[in-house]
Amino acid sequence: MTADATEPIVGVPSPCVRNCCLDESDVCLGCFRHVDEIIHWGSATDEEKLEVLARCRVRYREQFQRRNKNAST
């Protein structure tokens, strides 16, 4: 966090929510990043980070749909 809260954040912030637990596919159940994406986050460009976040949204939706499907059966 910056010393001045009004200072704009530069770069793409990490999606980490400190709920780290990998599933059987090595995807974090907290942020939905694959373990390789987590490892390389610090060296990724902003463009690469945005691509990772897009994949995380897809994984989240897929997980949400699976949970809803299982709950209704």
TIGUGU-419274 format. One record per residue: residue in three letters; x, y, z of N, C-alpha, C, O in turn. Coordinates in steps of 0.2 Angstrom, whole numbers, plus 5000, padded with zeros to 4 digits. Layout:
# TIGUGU-419274
ALAXYZXYZXYZXYZ/...
***
This chain:
# TIGUGU-419274
MET500449945000500050005000500450065000501050065003/THR500250114996500650174996500550215002500150205006/ALA501050265004500950305010500450355009500150375014/ASP500250375003499650415002499150384998499150354993/ALA498550375002497950334999497650364993497350334990/THR497850424992497550464986497950444980497750464974/GLU498550424981499050404975498750354971498550294974/PRO498750354964498450304960498850244961499450244961/ILE498550184960498850114960499150104953498750114948/VAL499750094952500050084946500150004944500349974949/GLY499949984939500049914937499349874939498949904941/VAL499449814937498849764939498949734945499449694946/PRO498449744950498549714957498449644957498049614953/SER498749604961498649534962497949514964497649554968/PRO497649464961496949444963496949404969496449384972/CYS497549394972497549344978497149374984497149434986/VAL496749324987496249344992496549304999496149305004/ARG497149284999497449245004496949185007496949175013/ASN496649155002496349095003496649034999496249004994/CYS497249025000497648984995497548904996497648885002/CYS497248874992497148804992497048784985496548804981/LEU497448734983497448714976496948654975496948604979/ASP496648654969496148594968496648544964497248544964/GLU496248494962496648434958496948454952497348414949/SER496748514949497048544943497548594944497848624940/ASP497748604951498248654953498048724952498448764950/VAL497348734952497048804952496848824959496548784963/CYS497048884961496948904968496148924968495848954964/LEU495848894974495148904975494948974977494448994978/GLY495449014979495349084981495349134976494949174975/CYS495849124971495949174966495849144959495749184954/PHE495849084958495749044952496249054947496149044941/ARG496849064950497449064946497748994946497748964951/HIS498048974940498448904940499048924944499348974944/VAL499348864947499948874951500548904947500948944949/ASP500548894940501148924936500948994935501449034935/GLU500349014935500149094934500349124941500549184941/ILE500249094947500449124953501249134953501449184955/ILE501549084951502349084952502549144947503049174949/HIS502249154941502549194937502249264937502449314933/TRP501749274942501449344942501949404943501849454940/GLY502349394947502849454949503249474943503449534942/SER503349424938503849444932503349454926503649474921/ALA502749454926502249454921502149534919502149574923/THR502049544913501849614911501149624913500749584914/ASP500949694912500249704914499849674909499249644911/GLU500049664903499549634898499549564899498949534899/GLU500049524901500049454903499549444909499149404910/LYS499649494914499249494920498449494919498049464921/LEU498349544914497649544912497349484908496749464909/GLU497749454905497649384902497449334907497049294906/VAL497849334912497849284918497149304921496749254922/LEU496949364922496349384926495749364921495249344924/ALA495849364915495249344910495149264911494649244911/ARG495749234911495649154912495349144919494949094920/CYS495549184924495249174931494549184931494149144934/ARG494249234927493549244927493149184924492649164926/VAL493449154919493249094915493149034920492649004921/ARG493749024924493748974928493248984934492948934936/TYR493149044936492749054942491949034939491649004943/ARG491849064933491149044930491048974930490448944931/GLU491548934927491448864926491348834933490948784934/GLN491748854938491648824945490948834948490648794951/PHE490748894947490048914949489548874946489048854949/GLN489648864939489148824936489148754938488548724939/ARG489748724939489748654942489448654948489048604950/ARG489548694953489248694960488448704959488148664963/ASN488248744955487548754954487148694951486648664953/LYS487548664946487248594943487248544948486748504949/ASN487748534953487848484958487348494963487048444966/ALA487148554965486648574970485948554968485548544972/SER485848564961485148544959485048474958484448454956/THR485548434958485448364957485348324963485248264963/
***
